[in-house]
Amino acid sequence: MNIPTMIFLRGYLKLTVRGEHVEAFINALAEAGTPVWDVRPTGTHSAEFKLLLNDFKGLRPLLKRTGCRSRILERHGLPFRALRLLKRKVFVVGVVMFFAILMALSSMVWNVSVEGNETIASEDILEVAKQEGVYPYQWIFRLKSLDKLSTNLTTRLPGTSWVGVERNGTSIRIQVVEASVPKKPELLSPRHLVSTSDAVITYIYAEKGVPKVQINSRVKKGDILISGILGDTENAKSVVAKGEVKGLVWHEYEIEVPLVKKRKIYTGEASKKSYLVLGNRAVQLWGYGDVPFEKHETLTIYDPLTWRSRALPIGWMTEKVMEVSESSQTVTEEEAKKEGLEGAYRDILAKYGSETRLVSQKILHDKKENGKVYMKVLFEVEETIAKELPIVYNQGE
Amino acid sequence: MSRISRKLQKWTQEMLDLPQDLLFDLPRLTLIGNKELHIENHRGVRHFSADKLILSLTQGTMEITGSGLSIRAIQSSEVTVEGTINNIQYIGTGERP
């Protein structure tokens, strides 16, 4: 109840008092306001009690005044324990060592990491950093200032535009920003430019190499258009031929176009059927009854249960039955022909490049049969005909 | 304390319905079973042994008998007694206020 707080931390004593006037001594204690507790009489002229370590010094005048003698019976609390521990030398040394080692280890660089390098090897950067005094097991207090390290590393590392050094506890992070170097030109082996098909040259421009043909000359497939070999036979040098060659080329197409076009249109009406799928069986649950549509198409959607991207043999299947109405459209012969020619031209553009230009077209033959128009057409187009051919040395002897 | 002031005190106490221990320095006892006794307004320990405790009061003394008595805590005017309490007796408080 009236025992002081934190007696263990402050330390307390158990005393025994002997004398003629023990009661007087207890009264004196109470008057002085010294907190005592567990006062227990042990005989007619003696009592034992407990009090705080701090109050022990103030006890002597009271004892003298009342003519009592005191003796310490027990000592309790942290101050006494600490004293006892401090007497053990090795223990104290151990505690001191623990903190010393902790301090030492936490003031060491343990880890150096490099980030952001793509072409420069991390080992090279670490080597340069080591010369600047940044390496594992180095004392942190022996490091230069981070700003200085940053500028030093930037000047010592070629190919970097900035190097940042950052310390986070016992680890050091070197951030590298590499200077961007202009791209090297692509390496090509020496080559000729040859023709892709039989043609009449309409345009030739040689950026590199010797042009072997003139405008309006006829070439066959595989003929050299721009040669990659410079000089005469004695002083020859092979280069990468480069240039642009265009020529007139003929393409023959056989076209057939139907005169009646059939078209399917979804009316928007639909009915649904739902199935529960177990293994390879499906049980229909909803959507029984005849399909109410005259013509229809069915769209099946299967949705299996999945567990971590693995399909389970249980699932849900829905069939959407959609109503379809068919309509047919008759086109005239003229329209059918026009459509066929346009289709053929689009095919040429797709095959020979978008720079292809239609020069002329000629319908060689056409007939109308079985509701279809058959045509044979000759297209004359201007297109790029150059193709690379590598120059091979020592081919045969 | 003169007779007039004592009468005045008694009158105030009766009129204002104040507790007596405040005005007349009478002891206030809190007894918990027969195990613990808390006494306020005592005037010191006269005798203290394991089976007898005599406390002096403003008027007379109080004798507490029992077995295994011990003082749990003591202050200048309060005392807490632990142990088995058998008897509490007032001695020498004959005068009627």
Interface residues (C-beta under 8 A of the other chain):
Chain A: M1 N2 I3 V22 E23 I26 N27 L29 A30 E31 G33 P35 V36 W37 D38 V39 R40 P41 T44 A47 F49
Chain B: H38 G44 V45 R46 H47 F48 S49 A50 L69 S70 I71 R72 A73 I74 Q75 S76 E78 V79 T80
